[in-house]
Amino acid sequence: MNPELVLRIKSGLVLAVLVLAATWAGGIWFRLLAVAIAVLIFYEFSTIARNQERDPVGNGIGWLCVAVSGLLILYDRSSLALVVIVAGAIAAAAPALFRRKPAWAATALAYAGLSGLALSEIRGEGLLGLFAMLFVFAIVWATDILAYFCGRAIGGAKLAPSISPGKTWSGAIFGAAAGVAAGVAVALGIRPGGDIAIPLIALVLSIASQCGDLFESWIKRRFSVKDSSRLIPGHGGVMDRVDGLVFAAFAAFLIAGLMPNSSMLAGGDELAARLLGQ
C-alpha cells in the first residue's frame, strides 16, 4: 500500500478517536473542540491569504472577534457569539472594501466563526445533540470516503475541473448515495421508523459537505497552495480535514433553525430534536 495512504489512514483514525471522544463527552469538551477548529481555520485561512501583510487591520479585527466569539461559545452564549461574528465580519470587510480589494479577513472570520458556532450548537448538551452530531459525522465521513475511492476507481467526467481536477461526477454521486445511506442508518438506529424527511436532509448535508470540499479547493487554488498547512501528517491542515464537516454542520444548523416554530439559536438539543424529527 502507498506509504502516503498508510500515513493518511493512521492520522485519520487518531483524529476520529479524538473527535468521537470529545463528541461523546459533550459539554465543555466538545465546545473546546469546536473553538479549536474555528481558531485553526482562521489561522490557516489568514496564513494562506497572507492577511497579516495585505490587510493588517482587517486581520486584527478578525483575530479579536475569533477570540471573543470563542470565549462566548465556551460559556454557551451562542446569541452573543453570532452577533460578534457578524459585526466583526462587517468591520473587518470595511478596510479592504474601502481600498477596493477582496475582503479575505472578513471571509476568514465568517468561515471560521460560523463553523465553530454551528458545530457547538448542533452538539448541544444532551443525548439528542450527541445523536445529531453522529448523524452529521456519518453523512460527511461516508460521503468523503466513497467519493474518494469511487471517483478514483470509476473515473469519468470531471465535477469541477477548474477548481479540483481530481473530483469526478461518479465520485460525487456515489458519495452522496453513501452519505444518504449512512444518515438513514444512524437515524434508524436512534429511532426505528424515523422521519420521512431524513433521507432528504441527509442528501442536503451530503451535498453541502461536497460543496465545502470544493470551496476549500477553490481557496487553495486561488492562493496557489497545495495544503492549508502541515499540522496533520498525511492530510495537510485542519481546513483540509474539516472542509466538508463545517459546511454540513452549518447546513444542519440552518435546516433545524428554519423549521416551523423553531429558533435559530434555540439551543443544541432543540435543534437536534428538530433535525432528527424527535
N, C-alpha and C positions, 0 to 999 in steps of 0.2 A: 504494500500500500504506500502511496505517496507520503513521504515524511511530513510534508506541509499539512496534508489532510489529517494525519495522525495527531499532530500538534493541535490542529483546529478542533478535532473531536475531544481531545483531553481537556483543552481550555473550556470548550463549550459545556462539558459535563460538570466541571468545577463551578462554573458560573451558574449553571442550572441549579445545583445543590444549594449554593449560597442564596440565590434568589428565592427558591422554594422555601428555604428555611425562614427567611425574613417574611415571606408571604404567609406562612403558617403561623408565625408568631404574631403578625399583625401589629396594631398599635404603633408605638413609637419606633419599633424596629423597622416596620415597613415604611413609615414616613421618613425615617433616616435614609432608607434605600432610595425612595422617590426623590428626596432632596439631593442626595449624592448624584443621582442620574442627571438631575437638572443642572447642577453645578458643573459637572463634567461635560455635558453637552454644550453649555455656554462657553466653557474654556476651549473646547476643541473647535467649535464654530468660530469663535473670535480669533483663534490662532490661525486657522487656515484662511480666514478672510482678512487677516492682518489688521484687525480693527484698532489695535493699540496705535499703530502707525497712521492709518488712514483716517480714523475718526476717534481720537482720544477722548473727546467729551462724551460722545455717544457711548463709547465703550465703558467709560467710568460710570455713567448713569446705569448702564446695563448691569455692571458688577454690583453696584449698590442695591439695585432692585432685586437681583437674583438672591443676594444675601438676606434682604429684608423679607421677601416673599418666602424664602426657605425657612426662616425662623417662624414665620406665621403658619406655614404648613406643619412644622414640627409641633406647634402649640395648637394645632387643629383649628386655625382661624382662616378657613378657606375663602370666605367672602372678602376679607381684607386682603388676602394674598392675591386674589383676582384683580382687585382694584389697583394694587401696587404694580402688578404685571402690565395691565392695560395702560395705566397712566405713565408708567416708566417707558413702555414701548413708544408711546406718543412723544414723550420728552426726548428719548434717545434718537428718534427719527428726525426731530427738528433741525439739529445742526447739519446733518447730511443733506436733507431736502433744501435747506437754505442755500447750500453750495451746489445744488442740483446734482447730487451724487447718490448712488444707491444707499439705502438705509440698512446696511448689514448689521449694525449693532442692535437696532430695533428688532430686526428679523431674528437674530440670535436670542434676544431676550424673550420674545414671544414664543419661539420654538421651545426653548429650554424651560421657561417658567410654566407654560401651559402643559408641557409634558409631565413635569413633577406634580402639578396640581391634579391633573386627570388621574394619574396613577394612584395618588393618595386618596382621592375621593372614591374611586371605584373599589379599592380595598376596604375603606372604612374601618370599623372597629370590630364588627361581629362576624358570625358564621356566614351570613349572606354575602358579605363583602369578600370573604375567602372564596366562596363558590364563584362569584362573578369574576374575580381575578384569575382563578383557574380556568374559567371559561375563555377568557381573553387569551391567556397563555397558550391554551391548547390550540386555538384557532391560528394564532401567529406562528407558533412553532411548526405545526403541521403544514401550514402554507409555505413557510420558508424552506423546510426540508424537501417537500415533494416538488416545489417549484425548481429548486436547485438540481435535484437528481433527475427528475423527468425532463427538465429542459436540456440537460447535458446528454441524456440517453436518446431522446427523441429528436431534439433539434427543431429545425423548421423555420418558419417566418419569425423575424425579429420583432419583439414587442415595442421597443423604443430605441432603435439603433443609434440615434444621435445623442441619447442620454446614457444608455447602458447596453453596449453591443452584445453582451453575453446573454441577455434575457430574451426568452422566446415566448410566443403565444402558447405553445404547448405546455411550457413550464407554468405560465400564469394560469391556464385553465385547470391543469391537474393540481396545482397548488390551491386554487380556490375550492375545488372539489374536496380536497383533503381537509381544508380548513372548515368547510361546512360539516363534513363527517365528524371531525374531532369535536366541534362545538356542540353538535346534536348529541354525540355520545356522552359528553360531560353533563349536558343539561338533563339527559335521560337518567344519568346516574344520580343526579341531585333530586330530580322529581320525575318519577315514571309517568309517562303520558305527555309531560312537558307542555309547552305553549306552541301553538301553530306558527307563531312569528319567529321562533328560534332559528329555523334554517335561513330565513331571510336576514335576520340580524347577523348570523354567522357569516353569510355571504358578504354583507356590507363591511363587516370587520375584516374579512379576508382581503377584500378589495382595498380597503383603507391601508392594511398592512403592506400590500404591494405598492400602493401609491407612496407610502412612507419610504420604502426602499428606493423607488425611482427619484423621489425628492432629494434624498441624501446623495444618490449617484449624480444628480444634476449639480448639486452644490460642489461636490468634489471635482466634477468636470469643469465647472465654472472657474474654479481656482487652481486647476491643474495639479491635483494631489491624488495619490492612489488610495491612501487611508486617512481617516480623520486624525489619527495619532497612532502610537505604537504601545498603548497601555496594555493591550490584551494579546498575548502571544498567539499567533496564527489567525487572529481576527482583525487586527488593527486597533481601532479606538472604540470608545463607548458608543459614539454615534453609528458606527458600522454595525454594532450588535443590536441596538435598540431602535433603529430607524422605523422598522415595521411595528414594533410594540407600541411606541409612543403615539403613532398615528391611529392605531387600532384602539388604544385606550382612550384617546381623545374622542374618537368616533363613538365609542360606547358611552362615554360621558355625555355627549350631545344627544344620542338616541334616548338614553334614560331620562335626561333632563327635559327633553322636548315632548315626552309622553304626556297624555292628558292628566290634569290635576297633579302635575309634578312641579318641582322647583329645581332649577339648575344646580343650586348649592344646598339641596335639602339634606345632604348627609350621605355618606357612602352606603350605609345599609339600605336606605330607601332607594337610592339609585340602583343598587344591586338587586333589590327585590323587584323593581320595575323591569330591569334588564332581563331577568330570568323568569318574569311572569309569576312571581310568588304572591 
